[in-house]
Structure formats: C-alpha cells, structure tokens
Amino acid sequence: MNSLAATSRNFRQAARILGLDSKLEKSLLIPFREIKVECSIPRDDGSLASFVGFRVQHDNARGPMKGGIRYHPEVDLDEVNALAQLMTWKTAVVDIPYGGAKGGIGCSPRDLTKSELERLTRVFTQKIHDLIGTHTDVPAPDMGTNAQVSHIYYSFRTKQRNCKSFGNILCFLISKLSFTGGMVQQTMAWILDEYSKFHGHSPAVVTGKPIDLGGSLGREAATGRGVVFATDALLGEYGKSIQGLTFAIQGFGNVGSWAAKLIHESGGKIVAIGDVSGTIRNPNGLDIHQLLKHKAEGGVLKDFTGGDAMDPDELLVHECDVLIPCALGGVLHRENAASVKAKYIIEAANHPTDPEADEILSKKGVVVLPDIYANAGGVTVSYFEWVQNIQGFMWHEEKVNLELKRYMKTAFGNIKDMCMSHGCNLRMGAFTLGVSRVARTTLLRGWEA
C-alpha cells in the first residue's frame, strides 16, 4: 500500500471513530490546492534541463499551511499529497496553528552543481511565489534540501574518495561542514531571497533558514530531540526510561544522528545502527560520540571499527527494546513485521509502517508510537522560528528546547486521553486527536455539512 492510500486509510478510520459527517469527511480529505509546475534551467555545460515541481496545499482551517520541500528523483504527486495530508494532522496533534502542505522537485541533487541547484530553486520559487507566503503557506527543508554543502561534499567524495588531491585539511573541513556546520539550509535562503524580490523582505516565509537570515537556534536538532522527548514520554507510561534500554536505529542522517546522540547521552545503549553506507552492530553498545566523529571526518558506517558489519535487512528485526526507523517509508511490512523483536517502535520517519504490518505488530503486542506525533519536533521548532521572525525577537536555544519538550509532553498526554476515550491504539489516538481538531475548527469557521 503506497503512502497516500495508507494515510487516507488511517484518516477514514479516525473519521469513523469520531463519527464525522460523510460530507465533512470528504471535504477534509480533498486537498485545498495542487500545484504542478515545469522548471527549466540551463545546465553549466550549456544544455537545457527540465524538472517537474509540485506543491500540495492540503488544509488551512487552523492557520497557514506548512510543509517541507524535498528534492528527490522519486518525488511524485501521490507522495506529496500523502505528506501534505500527514502534515495537517501532525500540526494539529502538537497543537500549533498550521495546516498541512508539502512540495518537491523530481531531481537528483547529487547530480546537480551548486549553481544548477540555485537556478532550479529560484525558478521553482518564481512559479509558486504568489501561492506561498508568511500567512498563507510556509515551506521548510526536507530530503535533499537541508545541507548547504552536501552536493560539494558528495562531488569531492565521488571524484576523489581519499581526498589527497584536494588536501587532507580541505577535505576534512568540507566533510565536517557537510555533517555539522549548523546544517545551514542554503535552499531555504535561496527561496527567501527570490520570494523577497517579489514581496519585500519576508523572513517568515520559510523556516529552517541559516541563523544569520533569521533561522532558529535548536532547529537542526529539533526532529531528533523531539523523537527522544516522545520516546521518553512513551516509556514513562510503562514505568521505564531510556537509561538501560537497548535501541536499534535505521538512518543516521540529521534525525537519526541527533536521536542517537541524545539517547546515548541519556544512558540508552544503541546496539545497531545503519544508513545507506552500511549497517553495524555492537551488543555492548556503540560509542556514538566516536561514530559521529568518524562520520564527521568523512568515514562511513561500515568502516567504523567500534562495531561489526551486519546485513541491512537484519537491522529492523535485531534484538532490542526500542526500534527507531528514521529513514524511508514502508520499511516495516507484512514480510518482516512478524520477525520484529523490539517491544516499542518509534516512527521517526514518515510512514515507516504499512497498515498490514501495523496489524501484525499489534497482535504481537508491540507498541508503535506513530509518525504524526513522534517526528513532530521539527515542525514544532519551525513554528517557533516563524513566531520569532514575526516578532522580530530571537530566543535562546534553552528556551527553544524547553518549549519543545513542553509541546511534546502535552501532546502525548492528549493522545493518551483520546486512546482512553475511544478505546484505540496510539496511532488512532493521534489521528483522532488531529482530525477532531481540524474538523472542529472547520465547523467553527462556518462550514455547512
């Protein structure tokens, strides 16, 4: 089942639990607006390249629409629709005044130079600038749009793996920047600049910006930190804590690396971790600080000496207390769900669990914390950034993190209340919470069923 079908299925189940009017249910499911644009740019070699861009604006009943823009070869309208709808429910679950949107361009950013990426971003912004805005639709970074120098890093790594011809010091600095460096969101800076040409200086039109352009402290770690706050809230319900439990994490990008770091510092033992470069395990626990250093110096997971290489397919069914998928959607399905050994699954990725796998895991007694809550830390701190931009007053990082913890803790309590009221699991608790808030706001605004 693809992500759009799965998301719509969960929505309809929540609508039935809530007893929504059929006309209202249909209205909430249909997106407010779908945008498809052609983006042609000159390549550096003089040739012309064309790409297709999308922006789906799902719902604006609770406030401006909000959602990331991803650059990936497999971006299509169904995927963007599903993620826009998910964002509508996600923002409602954590009770921030947004609706849902999502965008993307079907391209491979690793195959484009920095100047080509900039031209593509500016053309895309030109095509949609009159449909986004500070109080209309606020884009954010997503897959392929979140690291300022990642394309430079990949270019260097592809042309010269050992970096000797570029100088070891230069290579180290570039690889260091590609992983840390504040995760500078250059793509968002280009969107801000291009939008401002038409509408005047508008820092609140995008979030996930560089700090110097109005970005928020704490935004880089926000999604991973939110995952840890959500995990802590869930475990607390069962009289447990992160300290002393074992974890397996799929994905070691921004979300996975921050989640791993914070779990490690909280006393959790990460026994397996993997990304596209390889998968490693250590039954005694991986030294995450050393692993982060190894990656920052240009190393890949499979070459880390502090763990043993393992089959990537075994990661999701590895022996552990808590499994955290932080990478792709649909990784837990009917073929592998029955073999999952974790007692708790924290969905840090969007839609990592197929509905069929959900049923299998439920019968096994595995507790699944759904994505529309578990990974909501990123959009929550994006909201904080938007608020700071509108106020023209910036917060200290400590305030950002404290507010994030408060929002995540409150949201979990509200989800548990819905579970008790409707006798449902955490996924339906989160969906009924989000859908009920959007439905109530829609009716209050004067919608007639």
Protein Blocks (a to p, Z undefined) as FASTA:
>chain_A
ZZklmmmmmmmmmmmmnopafklmmmmmpcfbdcddddddddfkopacddddddddfbfk
loccdddddddfklcfklmmmmmmmmmmmmmmnopabddddddddddfklpcfklmmmmm
mmmmmmmmmmgcfkloccdddehilcfklmmmmmmmmmomnommnopklmmmmmmmmmnn
ooaafklmmmmmmmmmmnopafklpghiafknopaehklmmmmmmmmmmmmmmmmmnopa
fehpacddedjbfklmmmmmmmmmnopacfbdcdfkbccddfkopafklmmmmmmnopaf
klpmkbccddfklmmmgccfbdcdfkbghkacfklmmmpmbfbdcdfbghkbcfklmmmm
mmnopacddfklmmmmmmmmmmmmmmmmmnopacdfklmmmmmmmmmmmmmmmmmmmmmm
nopafklmmmmmmmmmmmmmmmmnopaZZ
